[in-house]
């Protein structure tokens, strides 16, 4: 299988690419060929089998069809006035994009950034998303042909979020899409990015996305990921961040699409008094499988981490949450809290959860908690005793369960949009 991908790699157009990038790609391909796709024997993949991905050979995507901005914006949640970068079948589409109103932030496609600021890209690309024993990151690094580079200069506060929209159309059938995002937010700057993954047509394809986020001293960065892929698609997404002193990194993941999805969120708190907030919600049914993995490394003292993930599962869906917190011996005064809750709406749905704490400092405050259960029968009885029908009572309680984590979204248009989606899903009504 990897030999087939080696043939596809040889067909990549590398004209004009710097030598260091070619070396990075070749090293990534070699690692991918060496380790292969993970199996359930790998500890981090014990509850998630990627056999449906490994047994297929995905090809490079075909050129997309022509689309209109209205067609694309109708697929996503947010504000049409936000600056946006649109990628269709993994390729940047300038006609669908609108990159005004970024308040001094510099945004460029990967190819343009390699041409216009090569030293900057060379300094940061591939430095966080290392691919040692990481098959999907190696896969992306070898095959990513387009992506986005964002640089927010020191002290710049970007008012509106940047909307990065990844679209798969009918031409994506059987394809592999490897989006790449590099975000560097310099000291005291503020920036928010929303990544949306959507499909114009239900078809089978693989999205394998990698994002690298550098958060400078005193900077504030929000990364929102909304995964609404086609129901037959596969999605693997990795976000790797590093944080400086007094910084904030907030990651929110919403997963409702794809037959099989996996989201990895990793961050290193390298500067004193840094804070990270990791939140997520997954809504799956049928035979869908959704996996969230988090890894927070407390390296510096007096840092704080907060995690809240929730899942709602129906049918024969399978959810996985694996959250790991590591506290270095130098990371005294660490304050960490991890919470994971899952709601099962069907007797055939199941969840595997695995919280982990590795603490090597003695002056810390770290807790974790996980629950898996069904709707509260007393709450259902209360609502029905007040004249609410049984079906509506179940729907309202389910929505209330999901709404708690949606409240952590600080971008109003995105939060309200996701709340409306969840409300319709559970109540079959529109919010008023």
Buried (B, 14 or more C-beta within 10 A) or exposed (E): EBEEBBEBBEEBEEEEBBEEBEEBBEBBBBBBBEBEBBEEEBEBBBBBBBEEBBEBEBBBBBEBEEBEBEEBBEBBBBBBEBBBBBBBBBBBBEEBBBBEEBBEBBBBBBBEBBEEBEEBBBEBBBEBBBBEEBBBBBBBBBBBBBBBBBBBBEEBBBEBBBBBBBBBBBBBBBBBBBBBBBBBBBBBBBBBBBBBBBBBEBBBBBBBBBBBBBBBBBBBBBBBBBBBBBBBBBBBBBBBBBBBBBBBBBBBBBBBBBBBBBBBBBBBBBBBBBBBBBBBBBBBBEEBBBBBBBBBBBBBBBBBBBBBBBBBBBBBBBBBBBBBBBBBEEBBBBBBBBBBBBBBBEEEBBBBBBBEBEBEBEEBEBEBEBEBEEBEEEBBEEBBEEEBEEEBBBBBBBBEBBBEBBEBBBBEBBBBBBBEBBBEBBBEEEEE
